Amino acid sequence: MGFSPEEAYRDCQRFLNAFSFLEEPVGIADEWLKLVQKYSVQGKQVHDARLAAFAIAHGVDALLTLNPEDFVRYTEIKIVTPHEVLQ
């Protein structure tokens, strides 16, 4: 059985309250396009470039991901996996 709407709402609220979220910065499109051009990003990889640009624009020094191979090209930011964090 799935969650009732009330249970799903409560769990979503608990999740949202556990983290702080960053706003989309002004100029993110310029940062994103710079990365796409610099690293010749194509196809679905442009979405990863946007995440990297978002982190860089906010001065985030590390990005946590289950797919580190998708981000190794971005030398501007450190890429870490959950496994590395738990070591």
ZIGIUR-V731153 format. One line per field, one symbol per residue. ss: DSSP state (H for helix, E for strand, L for the rest). A space follows every 50 residues. Layout:
# ZIGIUR-V731153
ss: ???
This chain:
# ZIGIUR-V731153
ss: LLLLHHHHHHHHHHHHHLLLLLLLLLLHHHHHHHHHHHLLLLLLHHHHHH HHHHHHHLLLLEEELLLHHHLLLLLLLEEELHHHHHL
